[in-house]
Amino acid sequence: MTLRIGTLKKIVSHDLYYALRSARGVLFLVFFAVFWLWIFTKFGHVDTGWLKSPDSSFILAWLFDAKTAQSLFTDRHPGFSLYYLIAINTAPFFVLFAASDQTANDIGGQYLRFLLPRCLRSEIYLGRFIGAVLLVWMAYAVVTLLAMLWVVALNDAKLTEVFFDALWMIVCLAVYAVPFVAMMSLCSALVGSAALSALLGIGFYFIVTIIVSVMGFQSDLLADVIAYILPNTMKSELLLFEFGALIKAVGVNVIYMAVYFYLGWLIFSRRDI
């Protein structure tokens, strides 16, 4: 894969600029902002201190193992951990939508005919991927910092208590999101429409999730094997707030990213314009 750094930087900067002006980018930011504004308005009405009480132990034991429950609700502020749980569980939907138009419209609108005399295919493909990653990272960095301020203002958290947790969450959400962006690189290369790319990615995610849930009643082992198709197997590791677990998640997610990215590149590099 041949690259020219100067051209790659121009593609990434243009992609970010375009994302903030395109219908897809504006829709993503609007839905993202409305969703989190609605969530934040509920924070003031939720007694997050209850999550630390013995009364919550039964529900938490059903949802998480003891180590994860302690990491989330005993070792740190439960209100901020509640934000993190919502963020990491809804991230696939938002990321799949935000990253749906990497090369799809270039292919469908035959914009590649204009780009290829000026850029290499590798620069276009990688530049679109990096642009989508940066868009998602910035969105989650902003909303995490806002959540930090929100729990300080409404849930009696101390800024010193949640600041480093906020930085950790930003890193973990970035690690979790990148393989999904790479998955959408593949979907985007397969079709010639951003809408079809989003439908393909989101549909694939939910179909595999449903299959895993159904197979879980028959065979836990088979369900676990099928679940590895999706890049969310490291979510439990990212909930532990442990450096070793983070390194493990980074290593596994790099493999997911490389596989999805390479498969997408194989298709995109051979697409007829």
Residue pairs with C-beta under 8 A, 6 or more apart in sequence:
1 122
1 126
1 265
2 120
2 122
3 120
3 122
3 123
3 126
4 120
4 123
7 118
7 119
7 120
7 123
7 127
8 123
8 126
8 127
8 130
11 119
11 123
11 124
11 127
11 128
11 131
12 127
12 130
12 131
12 134
14 131
15 127
15 128
15 130
15 131
15 132
16 131
16 134
16 135
18 25
19 25
19 28
19 131
19 132
19 135
20 26
20 29
22 101
24 98
24 100
24 101
24 194
25 98
25 135
27 97
28 94
28 97
28 98
28 135
28 139
29 139
31 94
31 97
32 94
32 98
32 139
32 143
35 90
35 94
36 143
36 146
36 147
39 83
39 86
40 146
40 147
40 150
43 79
43 82
43 83
43 150
43 151
43 154
43 155
44 154
44 155
46 79
46 82
48 77
48 78
48 79
48 82
48 151
48 155
49 78
50 56
51 60
51 73
51 78
51 81
51 82
52 73
52 74
52 78
56 73
57 69
60 69
60 73
61 69
63 69
64 72
64 239
67 240
68 236
68 239
68 240
71 239
71 240
71 241
71 242
72 78
72 81
72 84
72 85
72 239
72 241
73 81
75 241
76 161
76 162
76 165
76 241
77 151
77 155
77 157
77 161
77 162
77 165
79 151
79 154
79 155
79 157
80 147
80 148
80 151
80 155
80 157
80 162
80 165
80 166
80 169
83 144
83 147
83 150
83 151
84 169
84 172
84 239
85 239
87 140
87 143
87 144
87 147
87 169
87 173
88 172
88 173
88 176
88 235
88 238
88 239
89 235
91 140
91 173
91 176
91 177
91 180
92 180
92 205
92 232
93 202
94 136
94 139
95 136
95 177
95 180
95 181
95 184
96 180
96 183
96 184
96 198
96 201
96 202
96 205
97 198
97 202
98 132
98 135
98 136
98 139
99 132
99 133
99 135
99 136
99 180
99 181
99 184
99 185
99 188
99 201
100 184
100 187
100 188
100 194
100 195
100 197
100 198
100 201
101 188
101 194
101 197
101 198
102 125
102 128
102 129
102 131
102 132
102 184
102 185
102 188
102 189
102 197
103 124
103 125
103 128
103 185
103 188
103 189
103 268
104 187
104 188
104 189
104 191
104 192
104 193
104 194
104 196
104 197
105 111
105 192
105 193
105 194
106 112
106 115
106 124
106 128
107 189
107 191
107 192
107 268
107 271
107 273
108 191
108 192
108 193
109 192
110 273
112 124
112 271
112 273
113 273
115 124
116 124
116 273
119 127
121 268
121 269
122 265
122 269
125 185
125 189
125 264
125 265
125 268
125 269
128 185
128 188
129 181
129 182
129 185
129 261
132 181
132 184
132 185
133 177
133 178
133 181
136 174
136 177
136 181
137 170
137 174
137 177
140 170
140 173
140 174
140 177
141 170
144 166
144 169
144 170
144 173
145 166
145 170
147 166
148 159
148 162
148 163
148 165
148 166
151 157
151 162
152 158
152 159
152 162
165 241
168 241
171 246
172 238
172 246
172 249
175 234
175 238
175 246
175 249
175 250
175 253
176 232
176 234
176 235
176 238
176 249
176 253
178 253
178 257
179 231
179 253
179 256
179 257
179 260
180 231
181 257
182 231
182 256
182 257
182 258
182 259
182 260
182 261
182 264
183 201
183 204
183 231
183 256
183 260
184 197
184 201
185 260
185 261
185 264
185 265
185 268
186 260
186 261
186 263
186 264
186 267
187 197
187 198
187 200
187 201
187 204
187 264
188 194
188 197
188 264
189 264
189 265
189 267
189 268
189 271
190 197
190 200
190 264
190 267
191 197
191 200
205 230
208 226
208 227
208 229
208 230
209 230
211 226
212 223
212 226
212 227
213 223
215 222
215 223
215 226
216 223
227 233
231 253
231 256
231 257
231 260
233 252
234 248
234 249
234 252
234 253
237 245
237 246
237 248
237 249
238 245
238 246
238 249
